[in-house]
Amino acid sequence: MPDFSQEEEKKTYTSNEIGEGSSGRNAWKEKHRKGKFSKKTRMADRKNKDPLGM
């Protein structure tokens, strides 16, 4: 049986190169329609919409 009493390892995610890391993440978000790439209307767009029947 594994021993779970050990301390958790702290992981640090860093980038040693400047300008690295976001292009692949943004490509994934666009492909999976996450964040700004989703088709869902934003709250600001919903608030500015004219009411029905006008």
RAZIGI-V594970 format. One record per residue. N is the residue number from 0. PHI is phi in whole degrees, 0 to 359 (NA if undefined). D_FIRST is the distance of its C-alpha to the first C-alpha in Angstrom with 1 decimal. Layout:
BEGIN
N/PHI/D_FIRST, N/PHI/D_FIRST
END
This chain:
BEGIN
0/NA/0.0, 1/292/3.8, 2/267/6.6, 3/265/9.2, 4/278/11.8, 5/287/13.5, 6/293/16.9, 7/287/17.5, 8/280/19.5, 9/269/23.0, 10/262/24.4, 11/240/28.2, 12/255/30.1, 13/227/33.5, 14/237/36.2, 15/279/38.2, 16/263/41.0, 17/279/43.5, 18/81/43.9, 19/249/40.7, 20/117/38.1, 21/267/39.9, 22/294/41.7, 23/291/38.7, 24/295/37.3, 25/293/40.7, 26/296/41.0, 27/296/37.7, 28/298/39.0, 29/294/42.3, 30/295/40.8, 31/261/38.5, 32/53/41.3, 33/250/39.4, 34/65/41.2, 35/291/44.9, 36/270/44.7, 37/284/44.1, 38/276/47.1, 39/296/46.7, 40/286/49.6, 41/281/49.1, 42/300/50.0, 43/297/53.1, 44/292/54.4, 45/290/54.0, 46/289/55.9, 47/274/58.8, 48/285/59.2, 49/292/62.5, 50/292/62.2, 51/293/62.8, 52/88/66.5, 53/247/68.1
END
